[in-house]
Amino acid sequence: MQTIPRVKGTQDFLNMCLYQFIIDSFSEHCALYHFNRIETPIIEHIELFKRTLGSYTDVVGKEMFIIKSPGDNKDELCLRPEATASTMRAFLESQQLMPWKVFSYGPMFRYERPQKGRYRQFHQINIEIIGAEHVSQDALLIMLLDRYFHEKLKLNSYALQINYLGSYEDRKKYTQLLKTFVDGVDGICDTCIIRKEKNTVRIFDCKNETCQKLYEDAPTMIDNLSAESKKEWERLQDELSLLSITFSVNPRLVRGLDYYNKTVFEFSSGQLGAQNAFCGGGRYDRLAQEVGSKKEIPSLGAAIGIERLMLLLEPLIDSLALPQPKPLFVVMPLSEEQNPLALLVADTLHAAQLSSDILLDGDSLKSMMKKANKMGASYALLIGDEEQRNKSILVKNMMTGDQEQIKQIDLVDYLRK
Ligand code: AMP
């Protein structure tokens, strides 16, 4: 029989060191900024995303993993494609104090065409401030992220792009202006024809070079802001400059999801190839109302793609302060008669917080030593008839080959040294 392969677009993480390092370092960083960790379910009602992301976004339109529930259950459920809507739902259901500053991490699911850095099950860290009105909150969130990438992870080769989509009123007026512009150009692709009608600003996300050329002279959002929005947009840039955060303005940055207004931003790196964004976010003042709140709750957030961050960190792994594994002691009973004693010895080591493994399936001494070597053991602890009789252990240093007979009662003290 053939082995059943993993599902297309998914991956097995067989060494979690780097992944865990990212989670731990981000959690530590978030604690400094007073953000708390939360976790929301992986399954949600489809309605949550239809309402918030917009029916015409790619994510809702063609990338949802829909779950067939057993029995007559008519609930339309799906695997979450992102975490912001869930966080807002959790906020509204639990009535937390604002600002609610939280982060979470876990798998997301989108039926995309897999390629390097793009998966159908991928992992994100999400960070949100629910109840954040002032534009300085945007600067705070961007600062948190930039300091994490630059100071904590020591990444240099990335760029931060920002844009300002204005208030919902600004956006409405601008959309009309843009639509009139696009109506006047010939030769746009079929996707853009649909986007023009349904969600005009998303024409800027088109990968088609002909389209991009045609949009070079299109009016931009930041040139068409109301006086109030313009003031906020300038203030954001001033505050980022004050904080010495390097950024560039990309008037065509709109991001794929419908709910953004005002600030949007993206961190990207040329080292990632086509899928170059490893973090993106922005403001979503009306999202709460889409989820069912009676009033607007100005909020903002961001998502970091863990796989893409791992791709960036892999070449730098030696310079990262990854936790070093503890020395490993491998207990080797020389026959099955010694297995019970070996279990007791291992138990004593674990109780003393010493890391040990144990070879219980019987093998020649030579092949057990080979295994211990491959396992990266610092010491082999051999237990044969003689050791069992004398209540001792033969302790062998795997580096030097030196060995010494140690009384079982003295073993922990000896190994600690
Ligand atoms: P988004 O939720 O679309 O704003 O994406 C935020 C971040 O998640 C992106 O910048 C990527 O780093 C990551 N991401 C989004 N989609 C995928 C995917 N299909 N595979 C891997 N990472 C992804």
Residues whose N, C-alpha, C, O or C-beta is under 5 A from the ligand:
A	BS01	AMP	E82 E112 G117 R118 Y119 F122 A277 F278 C279 G280 A303 I304 G305 R308
